[in-house]
Amino acid sequence: MRVETPQGTISAASVIVTVSTGVLGAGSIVFDPPLPADTADAIANLPMGLLSKVVLRARGADRLGMTEPTHAFRRLDRLGDPFMSFIAWPRDTDHAIAFVGGGAAWEVAPDPRAALDLARSQWRAMFGAKADGIFAEGGFTTDWGTDPHHLGAYSYARPGGAGAREVLGRPIAGGRLIFAGEACRTDGMAGTVGGAVLDGRRAAALVIGEKDRRHH
Ligand SMILES: Cc1cc2nc3c(=O)[nH]c(=O)nc-3n(C[C@H](O)[C@H](O)[C@H](O)COP(=O)(O)OP(=O)(O)OC[C@H]3O[C@@H](n4cnc5c(N)ncnc54)[C@H](O)[C@@H]3O)c2cc1C
C-alpha cells in the first residue's frame, strides 16, 4: 500500500483509514484503484450530522437562580424550533454551553455571530430579558461542519442505510485497506468516542491477524 501525502509517500503492508465519512464523501482522499462500489455506497449512506457548541461566560455572580454544580436541560420543542440543549455552570464554573444540532447547526455554525445570537435568543426565551444581562460580550463557538478534517460531527445512517456501517468496516484490497472509526460501529456505539476507540482496536486486530497469516 502506498499513501501519498503533501509531506511525502509512506509505504506499508496495510492501511487503516479513520477519517470521517464526511471527509471520505468529499473525495479529498483519492483511492487508486477506486473503492469497490459497495464501500462507496456505504460512505454515501453514512453522511455527517452536525452538533455545534456555543459557549457564553457569566459576567458576574448571577447564575439565573441555578444552584447545583452542573445543570443540563433543553428547551421544550415546538415543531420547527431549532434543536438546542444546554449545560450550565458545569462543576461550578462560570460558563454555559449551548449545543445546537441539525439544520440550525448547519445554518448558524459557520457564522460565529449568528451562532451566538441564536444561543442568546434561546437563553432569553427560557429565562426572560434578565438572561441578556448576565453573560459577557462575545463567546466561543465551534464549527466542525466546515472544518475540512471533519465536515460534520458524526455519521448518521440514511433511512434504510443502517447496514452501511457493517459494509464500511469490511476489510478490502485483500485485507490491506480497512476503514475504522465511529461510522463503522454496529453495536450501538456509532457516533461516540468509545465506539471510535473500539473500532480502531478492531481494525488493528484485523491487521495484526492479517500479518500473522502472511508470515505463517
Ligand atoms: C459537539 C460534539 C459533541 C460530542 N459529544 C460526544 C460525547 O459526549 N460523547 C461521545 O462519545 N462522543 C461525542 N461526540 C462524537 C465524537 O467526537 C465522535 O464520534 C468521535 O470523535 C469520532 O471519532 P473518529 O476517530 O471516528 O473520527 P474523528 O474524531 O473525526 O477522527 C478522524 C481524524 O482524522 C483526521 N483527518 C481527517 N482528514 C485527514 C486527512 N486528509 N489526513 C490526515 N488526517 C485526517 C482528523 O483530523 C481527525 O483527527 C461529539 C462530537 C461533537 C462534534
The ligand as a Gaussian input file, in Angstrom:
#p B3LYP/6-31G(d) Opt

LIG

0 1
 C      -20.041000      18.832000      19.611000
 C      -19.781000      17.362000      19.723000
 C      -20.062000      16.711000      20.898000
 C      -19.822000      15.352000      21.028000
 N      -20.082000      14.745000      22.232000
 C      -19.749000      13.470000      22.409000
 C      -19.911000      12.857000      23.690000
 O      -20.353000      13.490000      24.649000
 N      -19.563000      11.556000      23.814000
 C      -19.054000      10.826000      22.778000
 O      -18.718000       9.647000      22.962000
 N      -18.887000      11.378000      21.564000
 C      -19.225000      12.672000      21.352000
 N      -19.052000      13.256000      20.128000
 C      -18.701000      12.396000      18.990000
 C      -17.238000      12.025000      18.909000
 O      -16.458000      13.205000      18.981000
 C      -17.011000      11.296000      17.563000
 O      -17.913000      10.215000      17.416000
 C      -15.589000      10.738000      17.513000
 O      -14.643000      11.776000      17.645000
 C      -15.357000      10.015000      16.207000
 O      -14.040000       9.524000      16.194000
 P      -13.380000       9.005000      14.876000
 O      -11.984000       8.618000      15.252000
 O      -14.248000       8.000000      14.200000
 O      -13.339000      10.263000      13.876000
 P      -12.686000      11.719000      14.092000
 O      -12.713000      12.117000      15.528000
 O      -13.316000      12.585000      13.053000
 O      -11.160000      11.462000      13.736000
 C      -10.699000      11.476000      12.405000
 C       -9.303000      12.073000      12.373000
 O       -8.841000      12.102000      11.026000
 C       -8.143000      13.328000      10.795000
 N       -8.139000      13.589000       9.360000
 C       -9.183000      13.983000       8.581000
 N       -8.800000      14.136000       7.306000
 C       -7.482000      13.813000       7.254000
 C       -6.507000      13.736000       6.215000
 N       -6.817000      14.039000       4.948000
 N       -5.256000      13.357000       6.533000
 C       -4.930000      13.058000       7.817000
 N       -5.810000      13.081000       8.846000
 C       -7.066000      13.467000       8.570000
 C       -8.927000      14.348000      11.589000
 O       -8.126000      15.474000      11.878000
 C       -9.260000      13.537000      12.848000
 O       -8.235000      13.658000      13.833000
 C      -19.282000      14.618000      19.954000
 C      -18.971000      15.260000      18.763000
 C      -19.224000      16.625000      18.641000
 C      -18.853000      17.312000      17.355000

